[in-house]
């Protein structure tokens, strides 16, 4: 499922808990979301952004799906392997041409 996360960045970072509506929470979200298209808010849920509302919604769905799958794996005794930032950089770079036809010279 790493490619689902690769659509939003290297990961979906966890923003530490702060009271809803607080400036502390807003600042924490702003710091994290600058580098990603979605974050998990500890004890709150997901915030996702995108160039369109449809893209933001898709990003939120992907984060929720991966989080659910991760939880199910943990509850069944399986520890998913988290890819390194370096490997995720390779995946993200490959997304730039994913699905396009190779050109020959």
N, CA, C and O atoms as CSV, one atom per row, in Angstrom:
chain,resi,resn,atom,element,x,y,z
A,1,UNK,N,N,0.814,-1.215,0.000
A,1,UNK,CA,C,0.000,0.000,0.000
A,1,UNK,C,C,0.847,1.263,0.000
A,1,UNK,O,O,0.309,2.367,0.092
A,2,UNK,N,N,2.160,1.118,-0.102
A,2,UNK,CA,C,3.019,2.297,-0.038
A,2,UNK,C,C,2.703,3.310,-1.131
A,2,UNK,O,O,2.879,4.512,-0.935
A,3,UNK,N,N,2.240,2.831,-2.273
A,3,UNK,CA,C,1.918,3.766,-3.359
A,3,UNK,C,C,0.722,4.637,-3.010
A,3,UNK,O,O,0.616,5.755,-3.513
A,4,UNK,N,N,-0.174,4.160,-2.170
A,4,UNK,CA,C,-1.316,4.980,-1.751
A,4,UNK,C,C,-0.850,6.136,-0.871
A,4,UNK,O,O,-1.396,7.237,-0.936
A,5,UNK,N,N,0.158,5.876,-0.056
A,5,UNK,CA,C,0.729,6.948,0.754
A,5,UNK,C,C,1.611,7.841,-0.105
A,5,UNK,O,O,1.657,9.053,0.103
A,6,UNK,N,N,2.318,7.246,-1.081
A,6,UNK,CA,C,3.175,8.020,-1.971
A,6,UNK,C,C,2.436,9.117,-2.707
A,6,UNK,O,O,3.046,10.098,-3.133
A,7,UNK,N,N,1.141,8.968,-2.861
A,7,UNK,CA,C,0.342,10.007,-3.520
A,7,UNK,C,C,0.285,11.291,-2.695
A,7,UNK,O,O,0.076,12.370,-3.249
A,8,UNK,N,N,0.466,11.190,-1.398
A,8,UNK,CA,C,0.389,12.386,-0.546
A,8,UNK,C,C,1.747,12.836,-0.018
A,8,UNK,O,O,1.852,13.902,0.587
A,9,UNK,N,N,2.773,12.046,-0.236
A,9,UNK,CA,C,4.108,12.346,0.279
A,9,UNK,C,C,4.740,11.069,0.784
A,9,UNK,O,O,4.297,9.979,0.421
A,10,UNK,N,N,5.755,11.173,1.604
A,10,UNK,CA,C,6.448,9.984,2.111
A,10,UNK,C,C,5.638,9.223,3.144
A,10,UNK,O,O,5.820,8.019,3.320
A,11,UNK,N,N,4.755,9.918,3.819
A,11,UNK,CA,C,3.983,9.314,4.906
A,11,UNK,C,C,2.809,10.224,5.223
A,11,UNK,O,O,2.668,11.298,4.638
A,12,UNK,N,N,1.990,9.800,6.125
A,12,UNK,CA,C,0.936,10.652,6.676
A,12,UNK,C,C,1.360,10.930,8.111
A,12,UNK,O,O,1.106,10.113,8.996
A,13,UNK,N,N,2.003,12.068,8.358
A,13,UNK,CA,C,2.533,12.339,9.694
A,13,UNK,C,C,1.433,12.451,10.746
A,13,UNK,O,O,0.290,12.798,10.450
A,14,UNK,N,N,1.813,12.152,11.966
A,14,UNK,CA,C,0.903,12.286,13.099
A,14,UNK,C,C,1.110,13.646,13.741
A,14,UNK,O,O,2.216,13.975,14.169
A,15,UNK,N,N,0.053,14.432,13.807
A,15,UNK,CA,C,0.078,15.727,14.480
A,15,UNK,C,C,-0.316,15.480,15.937
A,15,UNK,O,O,-1.374,14.907,16.197
A,16,UNK,N,N,0.517,15.900,16.887
A,16,UNK,CA,C,0.224,15.648,18.305
A,16,UNK,C,C,-1.123,16.247,18.730
A,16,UNK,O,O,-1.588,17.238,18.167
A,17,UNK,N,N,-1.723,15.625,19.723
A,17,UNK,CA,C,-3.016,16.077,20.217
A,17,UNK,C,C,-2.944,17.501,20.755
A,17,UNK,O,O,-1.997,17.887,21.441
A,18,UNK,N,N,-3.965,18.255,20.423
A,18,UNK,CA,C,-4.240,19.559,21.017
A,18,UNK,C,C,-5.755,19.722,20.937
A,18,UNK,O,O,-6.404,19.095,20.099
A,19,UNK,N,N,-6.306,20.541,21.783
A,19,UNK,CA,C,-7.749,20.745,21.830
A,19,UNK,C,C,-8.263,21.241,20.480
A,19,UNK,O,O,-7.649,22.100,19.847
A,20,UNK,N,N,-9.401,20.687,20.046
A,20,UNK,CA,C,-9.964,21.109,18.761
A,20,UNK,C,C,-10.266,22.603,18.782
A,20,UNK,O,O,-10.692,23.157,19.795
A,21,UNK,N,N,-10.035,23.236,17.638
A,21,UNK,CA,C,-10.276,24.664,17.520
A,21,UNK,C,C,-9.192,25.542,18.110
A,21,UNK,O,O,-9.287,26.767,18.042
A,22,UNK,N,N,-8.152,24.935,18.693
A,22,UNK,CA,C,-7.111,25.733,19.348
A,22,UNK,C,C,-6.061,26.198,18.347
A,22,UNK,O,O,-5.850,25.579,17.304
A,23,UNK,N,N,-5.414,27.293,18.690
A,23,UNK,CA,C,-4.314,27.803,17.850
A,23,UNK,C,C,-3.172,26.794,17.826
A,23,UNK,O,O,-2.512,26.630,16.800
A,24,UNK,N,N,-2.937,26.118,18.947
A,24,UNK,CA,C,-1.878,25.106,19.031
A,24,UNK,C,C,-2.092,24.016,17.982
A,24,UNK,O,O,-1.144,23.618,17.304
A,25,UNK,N,N,-3.321,23.531,17.843
A,25,UNK,CA,C,-3.617,22.501,16.853
A,25,UNK,C,C,-3.442,23.049,15.445
A,25,UNK,O,O,-2.857,22.384,14.589
A,26,UNK,N,N,-3.936,24.241,15.199
A,26,UNK,CA,C,-3.817,24.857,13.866
A,26,UNK,C,C,-2.357,25.018,13.458
A,26,UNK,O,O,-1.998,24.723,12.318
A,27,UNK,N,N,-1.519,25.478,14.368
A,27,UNK,CA,C,-0.095,25.668,14.075
A,27,UNK,C,C,0.576,24.326,13.800
A,27,UNK,O,O,1.380,24.216,12.873
A,28,UNK,N,N,0.258,23.310,14.590
A,28,UNK,CA,C,0.831,21.975,14.386
A,28,UNK,C,C,0.435,21.402,13.032
A,28,UNK,O,O,1.259,20.805,12.340
A,29,UNK,N,N,-0.823,21.583,12.657
A,29,UNK,CA,C,-1.286,21.107,11.349
A,29,UNK,C,C,-0.539,21.836,10.241
A,29,UNK,O,O,-0.056,21.211,9.296
A,30,UNK,N,N,-0.447,23.140,10.355
A,30,UNK,CA,C,0.217,23.943,9.322
A,30,UNK,C,C,1.669,23.512,9.142
A,30,UNK,O,O,2.145,23.427,8.009
A,31,UNK,N,N,2.375,23.242,10.219
A,31,UNK,CA,C,3.778,22.808,10.138
A,31,UNK,C,C,3.912,21.499,9.375
A,31,UNK,O,O,4.831,21.347,8.570
A,32,UNK,N,N,3.016,20.556,9.614
A,32,UNK,CA,C,3.114,19.233,8.990
A,32,UNK,C,C,2.569,19.208,7.566
A,32,UNK,O,O,3.152,18.570,6.690
A,33,UNK,N,N,1.478,19.885,7.335
A,33,UNK,CA,C,0.800,19.762,6.044
A,33,UNK,C,C,1.541,20.520,4.949
A,33,UNK,O,O,1.267,20.317,3.766
A,34,UNK,N,N,2.482,21.396,5.331
A,34,UNK,CA,C,3.298,22.087,4.322
A,34,UNK,C,C,4.066,21.100,3.449
A,34,UNK,O,O,4.319,21.381,2.277
A,35,UNK,N,N,4.437,19.956,4.001
A,35,UNK,CA,C,5.238,18.970,3.277
A,35,UNK,C,C,4.436,17.783,2.752
A,35,UNK,O,O,4.976,16.959,2.014
A,36,UNK,N,N,3.178,17.681,3.114
A,36,UNK,CA,C,2.355,16.524,2.755
A,36,UNK,C,C,0.976,16.993,2.318
A,36,UNK,O,O,0.606,18.150,2.521
A,37,UNK,N,N,0.228,16.087,1.721
A,37,UNK,CA,C,-1.148,16.412,1.331
A,37,UNK,C,C,-2.160,15.820,2.299
A,37,UNK,O,O,-3.359,15.815,2.020
A,38,UNK,N,N,-1.686,15.324,3.429
A,38,UNK,CA,C,-2.590,14.800,4.436
A,38,UNK,C,C,-1.854,14.478,5.719
A,38,UNK,O,O,-0.675,14.123,5.698
A,39,UNK,N,N,-2.549,14.602,6.830
A,39,UNK,CA,C,-1.981,14.293,8.139
A,39,UNK,C,C,-3.034,13.589,8.992
A,39,UNK,O,O,-4.237,13.729,8.770
A,40,UNK,N,N,-2.547,12.827,9.975
A,40,UNK,CA,C,-3.409,12.229,10.987
A,40,UNK,C,C,-3.339,13.105,12.228
A,40,UNK,O,O,-2.253,13.464,12.681
A,41,UNK,N,N,-4.479,13.443,12.767
A,41,UNK,CA,C,-4.528,14.244,13.987
A,41,UNK,C,C,-4.776,13.304,15.158
A,41,UNK,O,O,-5.807,12.633,15.219
A,42,UNK,N,N,-3.822,13.259,16.091
A,42,UNK,CA,C,-3.951,12.366,17.239
A,42,UNK,C,C,-5.255,12.657,17.984
A,42,UNK,O,O,-5.507,13.791,18.391
A,43,UNK,N,N,-6.074,11.627,18.158
A,43,UNK,CA,C,-7.366,11.685,18.846
A,43,UNK,C,C,-8.417,12.510,18.109
A,43,UNK,O,O,-9.436,12.862,18.702
A,44,UNK,N,N,-8.199,12.827,16.838
A,44,UNK,CA,C,-9.182,13.586,16.063
A,44,UNK,C,C,-9.558,12.864,14.773
A,44,UNK,O,O,-10.719,12.493,14.598
A,45,UNK,N,N,-8.610,12.659,13.874
A,45,UNK,CA,C,-8.907,12.060,12.577
A,45,UNK,C,C,-7.934,12.533,11.520
A,45,UNK,O,O,-6.751,12.734,11.797
A,46,UNK,N,N,-8.431,12.710,10.310
A,46,UNK,CA,C,-7.598,13.032,9.150
A,46,UNK,C,C,-7.922,14.424,8.633
A,46,UNK,O,O,-9.073,14.860,8.653
A,47,UNK,N,N,-6.888,15.110,8.172
A,47,UNK,CA,C,-7.060,16.317,7.365
A,47,UNK,C,C,-6.280,16.068,6.087
A,47,UNK,O,O,-5.125,15.647,6.131
A,48,UNK,N,N,-6.906,16.326,4.954
A,48,UNK,CA,C,-6.246,16.147,3.668
A,48,UNK,C,C,-6.525,17.351,2.782
A,48,UNK,O,O,-7.569,17.993,2.886
A,49,UNK,N,N,-5.571,17.640,1.913
A,49,UNK,CA,C,-5.715,18.729,0.962
A,49,UNK,C,C,-5.444,18.193,-0.438
A,49,UNK,O,O,-4.963,17.071,-0.595
A,50,UNK,N,N,-5.747,18.980,-1.439
A,50,UNK,CA,C,-5.480,18.625,-2.825
A,50,UNK,C,C,-5.747,19.811,-3.715
A,50,UNK,O,O,-6.272,20.829,-3.266
A,51,UNK,N,N,-5.387,19.684,-4.979
A,51,UNK,CA,C,-5.593,20.793,-5.914
A,51,UNK,C,C,-7.067,20.978,-6.249
A,51,UNK,O,O,-7.470,22.038,-6.729
A,52,UNK,N,N,-7.873,19.944,-5.994
A,52,UNK,CA,C,-9.328,20.022,-6.152
A,52,UNK,C,C,-9.968,19.366,-4.937
A,52,UNK,O,O,-9.310,18.648,-4.185
A,53,UNK,N,N,-11.246,19.618,-4.757
A,53,UNK,CA,C,-11.955,18.968,-3.643
A,53,UNK,C,C,-11.964,17.450,-3.834
A,53,UNK,O,O,-11.894,16.694,-2.866
A,54,UNK,N,N,-12.051,17.019,-5.085
A,54,UNK,CA,C,-12.039,15.576,-5.375
A,54,UNK,C,C,-10.701,14.954,-4.985
A,54,UNK,O,O,-10.660,13.858,-4.427
A,55,UNK,N,N,-9.605,15.659,-5.281
A,55,UNK,CA,C,-8.279,15.150,-4.920
A,55,UNK,C,C,-8.093,15.123,-3.405
A,55,UNK,O,O,-7.536,14.165,-2.868
A,56,UNK,N,N,-8.547,16.145,-2.725
A,56,UNK,CA,C,-8.458,16.176,-1.262
A,56,UNK,C,C,-9.249,15.011,-0.657
A,56,UNK,O,O,-8.784,14.359,0.278
A,57,UNK,N,N,-10.439,14.757,-1.193
A,57,UNK,CA,C,-11.269,13.658,-0.706
A,57,UNK,C,C,-10.584,12.313,-0.960
A,57,UNK,O,O,-10.577,11.440,-0.092
A,58,UNK,N,N,-10.012,12.153,-2.152
A,58,UNK,CA,C,-9.295,10.927,-2.478
A,58,UNK,C,C,-8.105,10.722,-1.543
A,58,UNK,O,O,-7.857,9.605,-1.087
A,59,UNK,N,N,-7.370,11.794,-1.256
A,59,UNK,CA,C,-6.246,11.695,-0.321
A,59,UNK,C,C,-6.725,11.263,1.061
A,59,UNK,O,O,-6.097,10.420,1.702
A,60,UNK,N,N,-7.831,11.833,1.519
A,60,UNK,CA,C,-8.385,11.459,2.826
A,60,UNK,C,C,-8.801,9.987,2.831
A,60,UNK,O,O,-8.526,9.264,3.789
A,61,UNK,N,N,-9.463,9.548,1.761
A,61,UNK,CA,C,-9.866,8.137,1.672
A,61,UNK,C,C,-8.656,7.209,1.716
A,61,UNK,O,O,-8.680,6.189,2.405
A,62,UNK,N,N,-7.602,7.556,0.986
A,62,UNK,CA,C,-6.399,6.717,0.975
A,62,UNK,C,C,-5.771,6.627,2.359
A,62,UNK,O,O,-5.372,5.547,2.794
A,63,UNK,N,N,-5.683,7.750,3.045
A,63,UNK,CA,C,-5.101,7.743,4.387
A,63,UNK,C,C,-5.949,6.887,5.324
A,63,UNK,O,O,-5.413,6.080,6.083
A,64,UNK,N,N,-7.252,7.056,5.276
A,64,UNK,CA,C,-8.153,6.272,6.136
A,64,UNK,C,C,-8.033,4.777,5.838
A,64,UNK,O,O,-7.999,3.963,6.761
A,65,UNK,N,N,-7.968,4.413,4.559
A,65,UNK,CA,C,-7.856,3.003,4.174
A,65,UNK,C,C,-6.555,2.407,4.693
A,65,UNK,O,O,-6.557,1.324,5.279
A,66,UNK,N,N,-5.448,3.107,4.482
A,66,UNK,CA,C,-4.149,2.597,4.908
A,66,UNK,C,C,-4.088,2.498,6.434
A,66,UNK,O,O,-3.531,1.539,6.969
A,67,UNK,N,N,-4.655,3.477,7.133
A,67,UNK,CA,C,-4.681,3.427,8.605
A,67,UNK,C,C,-5.488,2.223,9.087
A,67,UNK,O,O,-5.082,1.528,10.018
A,68,UNK,N,N,-6.628,1.982,8.451
A,68,UNK,CA,C,-7.450,0.825,8.823
A,68,UNK,C,C,-6.709,-0.484,8.559
A,68,UNK,O,O,-6.732,-1.394,9.388
A,69,UNK,N,N,-6.058,-0.574,7.412
A,69,UNK,CA,C,-5.311,-1.778,7.073
A,69,UNK,C,C,-4.155,-1.993,8.050
A,69,UNK,O,O,-3.897,-3.120,8.472
A,70,UNK,N,N,-3.467,-0.923,8.405
A,70,UNK,CA,C,-2.361,-1.004,9.364
A,70,UNK,C,C,-2.858,-1.527,10.713
A,70,UNK,O,O,-2.236,-2.403,11.314
A,71,UNK,N,N,-3.983,-0.984,11.181
A,71,UNK,CA,C,-4.553,-1.422,12.446
A,71,UNK,C,C,-4.953,-2.895,12.393
A,71,UNK,O,O,-4.716,-3.638,13.345
A,72,UNK,N,N,-5.554,-3.316,11.291
A,72,UNK,CA,C,-5.941,-4.727,11.149
A,72,UNK,C,C,-4.718,-5.633,11.156
A,72,UNK,O,O,-4.747,-6.711,11.750
A,73,UNK,N,N,-3.644,-5.202,10.498
A,73,UNK,CA,C,-2.416,-5.996,10.511
A,73,UNK,C,C,-1.880,-6.138,11.930
A,73,UNK,O,O,-1.546,-7.237,12.371
A,74,UNK,N,N,-1.803,-5.018,12.636
A,74,UNK,CA,C,-1.297,-5.065,14.011
A,74,UNK,C,C,-2.156,-5.955,14.897
A,74,UNK,O,O,-1.637,-6.711,15.718
A,75,UNK,N,N,-3.476,-5.863,14.728
A,75,UNK,CA,C,-4.368,-6.657,15.583
A,75,UNK,C,C,-4.294,-8.148,15.267
A,75,UNK,O,O,-4.687,-8.973,16.090
A,76,UNK,N,N,-3.797,-8.498,14.090
A,76,UNK,CA,C,-3.647,-9.915,13.750
A,76,UNK,C,C,-2.236,-10.425,14.040
A,76,UNK,O,O,-1.909,-11.570,13.728
A,77,UNK,N,N,-1.400,-9.569,14.640
A,77,UNK,CA,C,-0.060,-9.984,15.011
A,77,UNK,C,C,0.986,-9.756,13.944
A,77,UNK,O,O,2.132,-10.172,14.113
A,78,UNK,N,N,0.627,-9.111,12.855
A,78,UNK,CA,C,1.568,-8.838,11.767
A,78,UNK,C,C,2.067,-7.402,11.870
A,78,UNK,O,O,1.271,-6.467,11.962
A,79,UNK,N,N,3.375,-7.231,11.854
A,79,UNK,CA,C,3.977,-5.894,11.917
A,79,UNK,C,C,4.348,-5.452,10.500
A,79,UNK,O,O,5.331,-5.937,9.940
A,80,UNK,N,N,3.570,-4.539,9.916
A,80,UNK,CA,C,3.888,-4.080,8.557
A,80,UNK,C,C,5.261,-3.398,8.515
A,80,UNK,O,O,5.671,-2.733,9.466
A,81,UNK,N,N,5.953,-3.578,7.397
A,81,UNK,CA,C,7.256,-2.946,7.220
A,81,UNK,C,C,7.055,-1.556,6.640
A,81,UNK,O,O,6.473,-1.403,5.566
A,82,UNK,N,N,7.528,-0.560,7.339
A,82,UNK,CA,C,7.439,0.823,6.884
A,82,UNK,C,C,8.668,1.105,6.028
A,82,UNK,O,O,9.799,0.890,6.464
A,83,UNK,N,N,8.444,1.583,4.817
A,83,UNK,CA,C,9.560,1.871,3.920
A,83,UNK,C,C,10.300,3.132,4.365
A,83,UNK,O,O,9.711,4.045,4.943
A,84,UNK,N,N,11.586,3.159,4.085
A,84,UNK,CA,C,12.415,4.310,4.449
A,84,UNK,C,C,12.040,5.515,3.585
A,84,UNK,O,O,11.419,5.373,2.532
A,85,UNK,N,N,12.430,6.701,4.052
A,85,UNK,CA,C,12.215,7.915,3.262
A,85,UNK,C,C,12.896,7.804,1.905
A,85,UNK,O,O,12.365,8.273,0.898
A,86,UNK,N,N,14.073,7.184,1.879
A,86,UNK,CA,C,14.804,7.039,0.623
A,86,UNK,C,C,14.022,6.178,-0.373
A,86,UNK,O,O,13.940,6.513,-1.555
A,87,UNK,N,N,13.454,5.080,0.100
A,87,UNK,CA,C,12.660,4.221,-0.794
A,87,UNK,C,C,11.390,4.945,-1.233
A,87,UNK,O,O,10.982,4.837,-2.390
A,88,UNK,N,N,10.774,5.672,-0.329
A,88,UNK,CA,C,9.573,6.428,-0.702
A,88,UNK,C,C,9.908,7.508,-1.725
A,88,UNK,O,O,9.085,7.806,-2.591
A,89,UNK,N,N,11.106,8.104,-1.642
A,89,UNK,CA,C,11.519,9.082,-2.656
A,89,UNK,C,C,11.577,8.429,-4.040
A,89,UNK,O,O,11.187,9.034,-5.038
A,90,UNK,N,N,12.066,7.193,-4.087
A,90,UNK,CA,C,12.117,6.461,-5.363
A,90,UNK,C,C,10.704,6.232,-5.885
A,90,UNK,O,O,10.435,6.443,-7.067
A,91,UNK,N,N,9.801,5.800,-5.007
A,91,UNK,CA,C,8.411,5.555,-5.388
A,91,UNK,C,C,7.766,6.841,-5.906
A,91,UNK,O,O,7.109,6.834,-6.947
A,92,UNK,N,N,7.952,7.934,-5.183
A,92,UNK,CA,C,7.351,9.214,-5.573
A,92,UNK,C,C,7.898,9.666,-6.921
A,92,UNK,O,O,7.143,10.178,-7.748
A,93,UNK,N,N,9.180,9.489,-7.155
A,93,UNK,CA,C,9.786,9.864,-8.437
A,93,UNK,C,C,9.188,9.026,-9.570
A,93,UNK,O,O,8.920,9.545,-10.653
A,94,UNK,N,N,8.982,7.743,-9.320
A,94,UNK,CA,C,8.409,6.866,-10.345
A,94,UNK,C,C,6.962,7.244,-10.670
A,94,UNK,O,O,6.496,7.010,-11.785
A,95,UNK,N,N,6.258,7.825,-9.709
A,95,UNK,CA,C,4.888,8.270,-9.967
A,95,UNK,C,C,4.828,9.336,-11.059
A,95,UNK,O,O,3.814,9.464,-11.745
A,96,UNK,N,N,5.897,10.093,-11.220
A,96,UNK,CA,C,5.907,11.176,-12.193
A,96,UNK,C,C,5.696,10.680,-13.622
A,96,UNK,O,O,5.162,11.404,-14.463
A,97,UNK,N,N,6.115,9.444,-13.893
A,97,UNK,CA,C,5.944,8.884,-15.241
A,97,UNK,C,C,5.111,7.617,-15.243
A,97,UNK,O,O,4.990,6.958,-16.276
A,98,UNK,N,N,4.541,7.269,-14.110
A,98,UNK,CA,C,3.765,6.040,-13.994
A,98,UNK,C,C,2.569,6.080,-14.953
A,98,UNK,O,O,1.793,7.035,-14.963
A,99,UNK,N,N,2.444,5.037,-15.743
A,99,UNK,CA,C,1.320,4.933,-16.656
A,99,UNK,C,C,1.547,5.576,-18.017
A,99,UNK,O,O,0.724,5.431,-18.922
A,100,UNK,N,N,2.668,6.288,-18.162
A,100,UNK,CA,C,2.928,6.884,-19.459
A,100,UNK,C,C,3.728,5.912,-20.316
A,100,UNK,O,O,4.486,5.089,-19.802
A,101,UNK,N,N,3.547,6.019,-21.630
A,101,UNK,CA,C,4.260,5.132,-22.542
A,101,UNK,C,C,5.730,5.491,-22.587
A,101,UNK,O,O,6.099,6.665,-22.583
A,102,UNK,N,N,6.559,4.468,-22.630
A,102,UNK,CA,C,7.988,4.704,-22.772
A,102,UNK,C,C,8.264,5.165,-24.202
A,102,UNK,O,O,7.668,4.666,-25.157
A,103,UNK,N,N,9.158,6.105,-24.325
A,103,UNK,CA,C,9.513,6.581,-25.666
A,103,UNK,C,C,10.835,5.990,-26.062
A,103,UNK,O,O,11.730,5.835,-25.230
A,104,UNK,N,N,10.966,5.656,-27.332
A,104,UNK,CA,C,12.218,5.107,-27.814
A,104,UNK,C,C,12.885,6.133,-28.711
A,104,UNK,O,O,12.207,6.902,-29.393
A,105,UNK,N,N,14.205,6.148,-28.715
A,105,UNK,CA,C,14.949,7.105,-29.529
A,105,UNK,C,C,15.549,6.431,-30.728
A,105,UNK,O,O,16.214,7.081,-31.534
